Amino acid sequence: MTIPKRRLLGACVVGCGVAVLAACSSSSSSPPASPAGAATSASAATPASLAHLKTIVLQSADLPSGWKGTPHQPDQNQAAENAAMTQCIGARNTDGDKFADANSDDFANGNATISSSATSYKSQSDLDSDIQMLHSSKLSGCFEQMIKKQLASSLPAGSTIESTSINITPGSGGGPSNVVATGTGTIKVKASGQEVAVYLTVAFITGPLIEAEVDAQNVGSPVPASVMNSLVSTVATRAAQG
């Protein structure tokens, strides 16, 4: 699982006079259950190709009017961030077993951004390890440590991190059955005497040898749940079909 993001976890940049770099990822603890919503059994599944993964991630037509997409810019530090996160949690890093990895455009509407990713893996054990991470009691703390580290190196001089709060909850959260966890977070930063609050929302999704993720960020308030729920359902349906 990667760091949101991006995916199953990644990274994002949100601004409102202040550039805020956030990352989201996964964790470890309870025994993993087999991914729900898979259209085929794990033994029969084969890793999805890059071309197929590109059909799973969000498309322009999936977004409500007013959202504009721009090509995703890869995070050059993502591999190191994923390694640091899994080490913090005490989990197995499955990055070496990735078969293919696709990212959607980064869609923006004012200060809000939404993006998604999909990754195929070589074996079911990779998904089991990543799902297990999402139950770790260390997850939220490791997320917050990484966010603070990233912000410390990216914020303007004189800016301060007022608070960070990350909550990852295993389960579908009332969404499709192959949503294996959902997360929310709030980061408050003070710059030039003004406090800015950035809200993060993420959904972790599985399919046959597939992990997908939908991430949203906004300044001042979360991206509306109605928008997020619709987009998560769209990606989850595609991922379940394999």
MARMIZA-644732 format. One record per atom (N, C-alpha, C, CB): x, y, z. Coordinates in steps of 0.001 Angstrom, whole numbers, padded with zeros to 6 digits, always signed. Glycine has a CB too. Layout:
BEGIN
XYZ...
//
This chain:
BEGIN
+000842-001184+000000+000000+000000+000000+000883+001243+000000-000956+000001+001220+000469+002230-000759+001295+003417-000820+000755+004542+000020+001436+003869-002223+001534+005588-000036+001120+006721+000738+000371+007768-000077+002300+007333+001376-001296+008332+000384-001911+009023-000322-001209+010161-000046-003218+008990-000181-001001+009418-001346-001137+008973-002552+000107+009220-002718-002104+009474-003450-000089+008988-003009-001363+008600-003337-001669+007260-002852-001556+008686-004710-002141+006406-003328-002814+005204-002996-002453+004603-001717-002613+004274-003987-003192+003249-001727-003940+002608-000994-002977+003058-000090-004356+001196-001230-002628+004111-000682-002505+005091-000275-002022+005974-001076-002029+004997+000602-000740+008271-001071-000278+009230-001981+000143+010502-001350-001271+009480-002947+000291+011560-002193+000651+012875-001661-000148+013949-002359+002156+013143-001819-000352+015068-001713-001147+016132-002311-000620+017491-001895-002616+015992-001919-000851+018467-002739-000490+019833-002387-001752+020680-002413+000591+020404-003356-002070+021295-001309-003259+022135-001213-002824+023511-000763-004313+021532-000235-003400+024580-001318-002974+025903-000916-004099+026896-000765-002007+026418-001884-003823+027940-000020-004726+029064+000148-003834+030143+000746-006008+028718+001071-002772+030463-000031-001743+031341+000481-000655+030529+001161-002336+032361+001448-000960+029277+001484-000002+028398+002144+000009+027073+001398-000356+028195+003656+001188+026547+001072+001276+025237+000421+001323+024171+001498+002528+025142-000513+000384+023252+001448+000325+022191+002445+000489+020847+001759-001003+022244+003236+001539+020136+002078+001785+018824+001489+001372+017754+002476+003269+018656+001089+000429+016897+002066-000052+015842+002954+000127+014489+002300-001523+016065+003323+000289+013461+003117+000355+012110+002591-000583+011218+003368+001785+011567+002645-001091+010193+002711-002007+009279+003362-001589+007860+003049-003458+009536+002920-001707+006909+004017-001318+005533+003769-002015+004538+004644+000126+005386+003939-001374+003393+004940-002035+002342+005686-001287+001832+006886-002302+001233+004807-001747+000725+007510-001199+000210+008762-001327-001274+009040-001818+000902+009835-001122-001792+010366-001159-003232+010624-001713-003683+011963+000176-003752+010503-002285-004921+012052-002699-005469+013345-003604-006674+013243-003385-004423+014133-004925-006494+013036-005824-007626+013024-005609-008497+011801-007252-007156+013079-005933-009780+011857-005789-010641+010699-006657-010125+009573-006150-012089+011042-006091-010055+008343-006854-009519+007228-007924-010475+006750-005937-009181+006094-009003-009915+006274-010033-010725+005636-009813-010681+004141-011459-010231+006005-010330-011656+003425-010186-011647+001975-010916-010443+001429-010725-012956+001342-010324-009737+000433-010954-008545-000112-012359-008841-000599-010120-007974-001243-013298-008013-000196-014681-008207-000630-014887-007569-001982-015670-007623+000393-015913-008022-002693-016279-007389-003945-015475-007859-005131-016140-005936-003819-014594-008831-004953-013795-009327-006067-014690-010143-006975-012590-010170-005570-014572-009894-008289-015433-010590-009227-014951-012012-009482-015510-009825-010531-013677-012270-009244-013125-013592-009457-012374-013997-008216-012212-013631-010697-012137-015292-008053-011414-015756-006874-009961-015365-006984-011550-017274-006703-009278-015276-005816-007881-014872-005798-007036-015839-006603-007366-014784-004368-007373-017143-006531-006552-018133-007226-006672-017999-008734-006945-019538-006800-007815-017472-009211-008023-017360-010653-007599-016001-011187-009478-017610-010991-007407-015027-010309-007104-013676-010747-005686-013561-011291-007299-012704-009604-005503-012678-012255-004182-012326-012762-004031-010818-012621-003987-012789-014257-002804-010329-012421-002611-008888-012217-003126-008073-013397-001136-008581-011986-003826-007007-013098-004359-006137-014143-003247-005347-014808-005407-005187-013568-003390-005123-016097-002412-004360-016855-002570-002870-016587-002547-004649-018351-001557-002099-016969-001628-000650-016826-002814-000092-017597-000329+000002-017307-003027-000594-018803-004138-000102-019618-005469-000317-018915-004148-000792-020982-005625-001456-018255-006879-001723-017564-007020-000864-016306-006973-003201-017203-005930-000689-015575-005986+000143-014368-006405+001566-014711-004625+000152-013654-006011+002044-015870-006385+003401-016283-007890+003543-016485-005659+003776-017568-008585+002425-016706-010041+002493-016856-010747+002456-015497-010537+001336-017735-010021+002093-014436-010604+002016-013095-010586+003371-012398-009856+000988-012250-009504+004128-012588-009371+005413-011893-010385+006423-012429-007937+005966-012046-010544+007512-011700-011522+008523-012073-011260+009117-013455-011533+009622-011044-012336+009330-014191-012303+009976-015496-013000+011330-015376-012984+009082-016590-012733+012214-016316-013349+013548-016280-014873+013469-016198-012940+014352-017517-015452+012511-016918-016915+012391-016950-017499+011959-015607-017328+011400-018022-016665+011427-014707-017155+010996-013399-017395+012168-012454-016172+010030-012772-016714+013283-012704-016770+014429-011797-017965+015329-012101-015477+015235-011885-018531+015967-011072-019593+016946-011309-019045+018122-012120-020193+017443-009966-019919+018939-012647-019473+020103-013405-018687+021041-012492-020679+020842-014038-017728+021736-013059-016922+022680-012289-015567+022156-011897-017647+023076-011072-015335+020852-012068-014045+020259-011726-013178+020159-012980-014234+018862-011078-011949+020631-012881-011030+020631-014020-009839+019737-013728-010560+022063-014347-009532+018828-014648-008434+017895-014454-007138+018347-015090-008805+016566-014996-006041+018073-014400-004699+018302-014942-003892+017025-014732-003998+019542-014256-002924+016732-015608-002148+015495-015477-001526+015356-014095-001058+015444-016536-001618+014152-013553-001037+013878-012239+000474+014047-012284-001401+012457-011766+001022+014693-011264+002462+014873-011142+002991+013896-010091+002816+016347-010766+003790+012907-010514+004276+011894-009568+005090+012515-008437+005122+010855-010298+004956+011924-007258+005740+012328-006099+007069+011579-006146+004973+012043-004761+008154+012295-006366+009461+011661-006501+009928+011018-005199+010483+012677-006965+009331+011394-004093+009738+010849-002797+008820+009740-002309+009783+011948-001770+007891+009305-003151+006875+008375-002684+007451+007045-002198+005887+008122-003783+008411+006489-002914+008987+005203-002509+009607+005296-001122+010041+004742-003524+010344+006381-000878+010974+006569+000430+009922+006786+001507+011948+007756+000395+008856+007525+001166+007786+007784+002132+007054+006497+002490+006795+008817+001573+006791+005655+001482+006130+004384+001746+006984+003494+002640+005819+003667+000440+008293+003473+002358+009204+002656+003157+009230+003133+004602+010617+002688+002564+009247+004455+004777+009279+005010+006132+007981+004711+006874+009523+006527+006086+006854+004783+006158+005569+004515+006789+005457+003060+007249+004437+004847+005827+005819+002124+006370+005712+000718+006744+006682+000377+007877+005981-000178+005529+007834+001031+007884+008782+000806+008980+008213+001323+010294+010131+001487+008681+007583+002482+010254+006978+003061+011454+005900+002137+012019+006381+004446+011140+005112+001556+011131+004014+000699+011548+004504-000697+011933+002979+000602+010438+005630-001112+011331+006129-002460+011545+005486-003450+010603+005897-002885+012969+005190-002987+009378+004499-003813+008390+005425-004166+007232+003251-003093+007868+004967-005104+006399+005733-005489+005208+005493-004484+004097+005352-006914+004737+006562-004019+003458+006452-003098+002333+006212-003903+001062+007730-002215+002200+005028-003739+000472+004660-004524-000707+004993-003825-002025+003186-004836-000666+005664-002698-001973+005967-001942-003202+006690-002792-004243+006816-000718-002870+007566-003694-003785+008339-004506-004716+007506-005505-005491+009404-005228-003982+006261-005741-005065+005388-006694-005737+004345-006021-006622+004701-007558-004718+004467-004725-006827+003536-004049-007732+003733-004576-009159+003741-002503-007683+002610-004773-009863+002668-005192-011257+002493-003995-012179+001597-006250-011547+001532-003132-011842+001301-001910-012621+000623-000894-011703+000421-002195-013905+000765+000382-012065+000277+001459-011194-000240+002599-012071+001407+001965-010225-001494+003028-011850-002087+004101-012656-002650+005197-011755-003197+003541-013575-002563+006423-012218-003118+007568-011503-004089+008319-012404-001994+008510-011015-005146+008813-011814-006064+009667-012563-005462+011059-012685-007457+009727-011878-006137+011918-013430-005795+013334-013381-006039+013838-011957-006628+014158-014424-005448+014971-011629-005758+015655-010372-006836+016685-010706-004464+016337-009721-008017+016516-010122-009156+017376-010431-009291+018467-009367-010459+016545-010525-009503+019692-009819-009589+020818-008891-010842+021635-009138-008355+021707-009011-011362+022187-008029-012511+023086-008085-012317+024078-006943-013900+022302-007969-011836+025270-007255-011465+026215-006211-010279+025676-005434-012651+026489-005269-010384+025620-004102-009314+025089-003274-009407+023586-003073-009319+025772-001947-010435+022963-003623-010640+021525-003440-009944+020740-004548-012145+021192-003414-009396+019574-004193-008790+018679-005170-009240+017252-004902-007250+018781-005131-009401+016482-005971-009772+015071-005888-008906+014304-006875-011300+014855-006186-008424+013135-006458-007617+012300-007340-007840+010840-006971-006108+012675-007245-007336+009947-007802-007485+008523-007520-006325+007759-008128-008826+007990-008060-006166+006521-007680-005116+005662-008211-005565+004218-008152-003801+005851-007436-004919+003373-008933-005189+001934-008909-003878+001197-009176-006285+001539-009966-003650+000152-008406-002415-000617-008505-002740-002099-008520-001458-000282-007341-002069-002855-009372-002219-004308-009360-000980-004930-008739-002453-004860-010792-001187-006055-008051-000111-006742-007339+000021-008177-007836-000365-006723-005819+001154-008782-007523+001464-010114-008042+000750-011233-007299+002941-010348-007982+000383-011023-006038-000243-012100-005279-001255-011571-004272+000815-012918-004565-002174-012456-003854-003178-012095-002869-002535-011769-001528-004192-013222-002709-001384-012359-001239-000718-012086+000038-000335-010616+000166+000528-012961+000185-000079-009958-000956+000247-008526-000923-000964-007727-000442+000701-008029-002326-002147-008041-000984-003356-007347-000543-003657-007667+000918-004553-007732-001429-003466-008937+001304-003736-009313+002688-002856-008519+003654-003513-010818+002883-001578-008338+003292-000657-007577+004147-001094-006125+004259+000775-007653+003598-001504-005544+003141-001896-004136+003147-003221-003927+003882-002005-003613+001713-004150-004858+003727-005410-004750+004460-005154-004876+005955-006412-005827+003991-004258-005766+006323-003911-005933+007730-003345-004643+008315-002906-007072+007897-002567-003912+007506-001992-002657+007983-003064-001655+008390-001104-002052+006913-004195-001701+007708-005245-000724+007966-005901-000896+009332-006290-000814+006896-005534-001961+010045-006064-002189+011386-005062-001810+012475-006465-003643+011543-003910-001296+012109-002861-001027+013085-003207+000129+014025-001568-000729+012369-002932-000081+015295-003123+000989+016272-002083+002091+016100-003059+000428+017691-001032+001801+015325+000035+002770+015094-000243+003679+013901+001342+002049+014886-001252+003338+013122-001459+004003+011834-001606+005517+011930-002670+003441+011177-002554+005967+012746-002813+007403+012821-001584+008166+013278-003973+007683+013761-000870+007632+014277+000325+008297+014782+001421+008374+013737+000839+007582+016003+001598+007295+012973+002625+007298+011924+002274+008290+010823+002794+005891+011330+000985+008377+010480+000533+009358+009494+000870+010772+009947-000977+009226+009255+000522+011053+011182+000737+012398+011699+002219+012752+011735+000136+012528+013090+003065+011798+012097+004516+012039+012092+004999+012399+010698+005274+010803+012607+004510+011653+009683+004966+011904+008320+004485+013260+007820+004482+010798+007386+003242+013597+008121+002702+014883+007689+003507+016034+008288+001221+015005+008086+003776+015942+009579+004551+016996+010231+005937+017130+009610+004674+016715+011729+006559+016000+009283+007892+016034+008673+007843+016697+007307+008467+014614+008550+006839+016361+006508+006702+016944+005179+006410+018441+005264+005593+016233+004400+005511+018811+006157+005165+020218+006294+006350+021052+006747+004022+020381+007268+007166+020501+007640+008312+021232+008169+009265+021666+007067+009051+020383+009182+009343+020860+006002+010272+021180+004918+009632+021951+003767+010872+019917+004388+008286+022114+003803+007610+022753+002665+006916+024069+002998+006606+021813+002099+006681+024341+004277+005977+025574+004634+006896+026786+004557+005389+025459+006036+006326+027950+004289+007119+029184+004268+007745+029460+005637+006242+030377+003840+008845+030200+005618+009514+030559+006871+008548+031304+007782+010769+031422+006597+008572+030963+009067+007703+031618+010025+006363+030957+010204+007496+033004+009627+006038+029976+009366+004780+029256+009494+004902+028191+010576+004373+028619+008150+003799+027881+011218+003801+026864+012264+002652+025892+012066+003713+027512+013647+002881+024634+012437+001833+023619+012401+001091+023688+013729+002423+022177+012143-000158+024084+013694-000951+024229+014905-001446+022880+015416-002130+025154+014651-001912+022030+014514-002400+020718+014918-002580+019814+013708-003718+020848+015681-002515+018508+013959-002814+017515+012927-003674+016425+013560-001496+016913+012307-004652+015948+012812-005527+014886+013301-005870+013967+012142-006819+015469+013949-005529+012678+012288-005800+011688+011250-006561+010526+011871-004481+011195+010580-007625+010067+011208-008399+008938+011717-008719+007982+010574-009701+009423+012403-008129+006774+010616-008403+005742+009624-009312+004700+010267-007078+005091+009093-010445+004391+009624-011410+003445+010171-011574+002254+009232-012767+004132+010410-011198+001041+009675-011407-000146+008840-012891-000350+008558-010821-001398+009521-013205-000907+007401-014588-001154+007029-015054-000232+005921-015481-001001+008227-016235-000510+005411-016739+000214+004235-017295+001581+004560-017798-000590+003556-017583+001849+005821-018154+003144+006178-019496+003389+005538-017218+004239+005796-020239+002316+005277-021548+002452+004649-021499+002457+003131-022200+003702+005122-020309+002354+002562-020162+002347+001110-020126+000941+000556-018910+003086+000706-019647+000772-000681-019550-000554-001293-018728-001505-000430-018933-000451-002688-019032-002806-000513-018392-003790+000359-016894-003926+000124-019042-005124+000173-016400-003540-001056-014956-003654-001302-014198-002379-000944-014704-003999-002759-014852-001448-000238-014142-000361+000429-013677-000935+001760-015056+000938+000619-012367-001088+001933-011847-001776+003116-011515-000832+004259-010623-002561+002751-011434+000452+003987-011194+001436+005050-011457+002832+004509-009741+001328+005601-011776+003738+005423-011948+005142+005076-011153+005989+006060-013453+005545+005082-010815+007186+005650-010036+008043+006531-010391+009509+006386-008577+007853+006268-010222+010234+007471-010405+011682+007463-009254+012323+008233-011782+012082+008082-008959+013556+007912-007887+014256+008613-008065+015761+008531-006533+013861+008043-007502+016441+009501-007516+017907+009514-006133+018393+009898-008596+018463+010499-005602+019312+009104-004292+019903+009374-004482+021412+009489-003248+019541+008249-004052+021983+010609-004171+023424+010803-002775+024039+010842-004956+023748+012108-002585+025032+009979-001292+025709+009842-001493+027205+010001-000630+025388+008472-000593+027864+010703-000662+029316+010861+000481+029960+010087-000604+029719+012364+000128+030929+009248+001121+031656+008454+000688+033107+008357+001288+031028+007031+001617+034015+008582+001336+035454+008520+000156+035829+009416+001050+035879+007073+000060+035155+010559-000996+035458+011513-002348+034874+011185-001131+036897+011635-002443+034134+010090-003723+033557+009677-003663+032040+009766-004087+033999+008243-004698+031436+010352-004753+029983+010444-005526+029402+009269-005393+029553+011767-004955+028382+008658-005585+027706+007524-005822+026252+007912-004701+027810+006229-007035+025757+007704-007369+024365+007994-007572+023609+006679-008643+024272+008886-006843+022513+006529-006956+021667+005342-007597+020348+005759-005556+021429+004671-008646+019944+005063-009380+018722+005380-009079+017648+004344-010895+018995+005446-008777+016457+004812-008437+015332+003950-009492+014237+004082-007037+014780+004297-009814+013584+002984-010715+012436+002983-010143+011387+002040-012167+012846+002558-010162+010108+002452-009604+009051+001612-010422+007784+001766-008130+008786+001968-010536+007012+000680-011184+005705+000710-010228+004690+000109-012545+005722-000060-010055+003557+000788-009184+002476+000329-010050+001338-000188-008243+001985+001471-009767+000897-001407-010643-000023-002145-009835-001223-002654-011334+000711-003335-010478-002400-002736-009795-003570-003292-010604-004181-004425-009544-004616-002202-009913-005013-005208-010509-005822-006257-009625-007035-006431-010666-005024-007596-009812-007838-007457-008960-009004-007685-007504-008589-007949-009498-009829-008867-006644-008770-006952-005232-008375-007017-005089-006876-007292-004501-009182-008105-006078-006098-006897-006093-004648-007158-006306-003886-005860-007200-004282-008182-005571-002801-005696-005827-001827-004642-006076-000490-005325-004629-001741-003617-007110+000197-004901-007430+001511-005466-007662+002490-004330-008680+001441-006397-007622+003756-004659-007756+004797-003648-008393+006030-004270-006384+005146-003027-009247+006686-003512-009794+007980-003909-009459+008960-002801-011349+007910-004168-008825+010084-003147-008388+011086-002181-009037+012429-002481-006858+011218-002192-009402+013144-001435-009955+014490-001596-009355+015402-000536-011510+014475-001496-009110+016654-000915-008586+017658+000017-009289+018975-000259-007031+017814-000118-009499+019759+000799-010092+021072+000618-009671+021983+001761-011626+020975+000535-009651+023258+001497-009322+024263+002503-010611+024824+003088-008451+025399+001895-010707+024838+004412-011858+025433+005073-012963+024484+005439-012406+026464+004229-013179+023438+004645-014210+022436+004919-013918+021199+004082-015640+022991+004615-014429+020031+004496-014207+018813+003699-014913+018905+002350-014699+017569+004464-014416+018167+001369-015152+018004+000118-016495+017372+000480-014349+017118-000932-017619+017863-000073-018939+017343+000298-019019+015821+000218-019998+017951-000593-019636+015210+001232-019750+013756+001292-020501+013210+000088-020447+013332+002576-021474+013951-000415-022250+013481-001567-021358+013296-002789-023384+014466-001889-020397+014199-002966-019457+014095-004087-018508+012938-003864-018666+015404-004267-017912+012861-002684-016954+011816-002373-017593+010434-002470-016372+012031-000984-018784+010265-001904-019439+008953-001906-019719+008467-003323-020742+009010-001112-020137+009377-004192-020432+009003-005573-019175+008545-006302-021070+010175-006316-018079+009259-006102-016840+008922-006789-016234+007627-006247-015839+010065-006656-016319+007428-004939-015819+006186-004345-016615+004995-004881-015905+006244-002796-017921+005135-004968-018764+004066-005498-018401+003735-006940-020237+004459-005408-018101+004762-007725-017729+004554-009129-016441+003753-009246-017573+005898-009845-015418+004150-008508-014134+003445-008566-014260+002049-007974-013045+004237-007821-015015+001896-006879-015175+000593-006242-015854-000400-007182-015980+000730-004949-016846+000057-007924-017537-000814-008870-016587-001314-009958-018718-000077-009503-015774-000419-010476-014818-000806-011509-013754-001747-010972-014161+000423-012101-013259-001455-009765-012209-002292-009176-012725-003690-008878-011668-001654-007896-013964-003815-008423-014540-005117-008083-014633-006027-009299-015920-004938-007466-014791-005424-010473-014929-006205-011700-013580-006753-012173-015560-005350-012800-012492-006208-011612-011164-006696-011954-010719-006340-013342-011115-008152-011800
//
